[in-house]
Amino acid sequence: MELFVGLDFPGDVKQELERIQSSLLFFDPSGAYEPIENYHLTLHYIGELSNADAIIERLMQINCKPFKLSLHELGLFDIAGGNVVWVNVREEPCLHDLQGKINRKLADMSTSKEQYSFAPHISLAYNCSLNISDVFSFCPVSSLSFEVSHFYLYEVKYLPEGLRFRKLNDFKLKG
């Protein structure tokens, strides 16, 4: 099973992300838009493992206090063969602290050897037109604030309608 660790969002944040995505879709219907149930912020990509028990055991040991995040702005990553349109969050040291703790706990268990610098974002669309960033000013991001009190272990499911992410376990922040 393919696994990653990430954050989920409350309903009002998902609605805001969906509103932004609808605006983007109006300007560029050619992109591949992420379904609302897939919205997440990846903290650590694990890769393929046959069993999640050891991962869950390690993640249960993480101590980190709940904290607040806020949506910030639209952006674009170029990737091999296309791009990713995303919304990021305002810089928050507690988010980087949580992500660092997860990385250290899982360093020897991840099957992915690719190293990425942590750029916290929520992917909204893939492979949009090359000039999609020209319409970002017409898709304002409300700086909604929300509390992060849990993180999750997700499984990637390959379905006929596309990838879907299923929560396998919930980890409450404490500390």
N, C-alpha and C positions, 0 to 999 in steps of 0.2 A: 504494500500500500504506500502511496505517496503522501507525505506528511509535511505540514508546516505549522508554526506557532503564530498566532495573530490576535488582533483586537477586533471585536464587533462593535456596533454602534447602536445607540438608542433610536427609537422610531423617528424622532424629529430630525436627527442628523441624516438618517437614510432618506427621509422625504426631501431634505435640502439637496442631497447628492443626486437624487432622482430628478429634481427640478433643473439642476445644472445640466444633467445628462440630456434631458428633454430639449433644452435650449441648444445644446451641441448637435443633437439629432436633427433639429430643424434646419441648421446650417449645413450639416453634412450627413445625409442619410446613408452614405457609403461605408461608414465605419462599422466595426463589430463592437456593439455596446454590451457592457457587462450587465447581467441581470441583477436586480436589486438584492436578491438573496445571496449574491456573491460578494457584496461590498465587505471589505475587511482591510486592515492595515497589517502587512506582514512584519513580524518581529524576527523570525528566523525560519529559513527554509531548511528542512531536514533531508528530504528526498525519499527514496524508496527503502522501506524497511518491512520485514515480514510481521513484526510484532511491535506494538506500541507500549508495552508494559514498562520497560526500562525507561523510556522517555517520560512517561507519566510519573513514575517514581521520582525521577530527578526534578521534574518541573514542580512537583508538590513541595520541594524543599526551598523554593524561592520565597524570600521575604522582601516585600516591597510595599510601601504604603500606597493607597489609592491616590490618584492625582487628577488634575483637570487638563483637558486638551481643547483646542479651538481649531475649527476649520480655517484655512488661510487663503490660498489662491490656486488658480488653475495653472497647470504646467504641462510640459511635453518632454518625453524621453524618446530619443531615436533608438530603435533596436534593430537587430538584423532583420531585414525584410519589411520594416514598417516603423510604427511608432506607438507610444502609449500616452493617452491623455489622462491626467490625474489631477486630484486635489490634494494639496499637502496640508499639514497641520503646523501651527506656530511652534517655534522652538520651545522645547520643554525638557529641562535636564532630567526630570523623573522618568520620562519616556526613554531617554538614552540609557539611564541607569537600569531600568527593567530590561531593555534589549541586551545590554551588556551582561547582565546576570544570566539571562537565558543562553546567550552565546557561550559563556564559560561553562555552564552546566552541560551543554550539549556538544561541546567542541569535538569530542572524540566519537560521537555517535552519528553525526550527519554524514550522509553518503555523498552529498554535493561538495565537491572540492573547490568550486568557484567561490571566490571571495568578493563580496560587494561592500562598498561603504554604505552605511545605513542612511537612507534618504526616505524618511517616513512619508508615505503617500497612500491614497486610495485610488486604484485604477478604475476609470469610468469607461474607457473605450480604447480599441486597438485599431491600427491601420486606417486611420482617418486620412482625409486628403492632406496633401503637403502644406497647404496654407490654413489649416484649421486654427492655428494660433492667432490668425488675423481676426477671428471672431470672439476671442476670449473676453474682450471688453464688453461684449453684449451678453455675457454669461457671468454676472457678478456672483461671488461666493460670499454668503452671509457668514460672519465669523461666529457661528454657533459654538458655545462652550458645552462640554459634556464631561462627566466624571468617568474615569477609567477605574473600575473596581474589580475587573476580571480580565483574564486573558484565556485563550482557548488553544487546544490542539485540534487542528483540522485535518481531515482526509480529503484528498482530491479524488473526485469521482468522474470518470469518463463516461458520459451519457450521449445518446444520439443527438440530443439538443445542445450539447456542448459540455464544457467543464462545469461541475458544481462542487461546492465546498461544504462538507458536512462536519459539524462539531463532534469530536470524539470525547473530549473532556473539557471541563471548566475548572479554572484555577482562580480562586479568590485572592485578591491582593490583601495583604496584611503586613503589619510590621511596626 
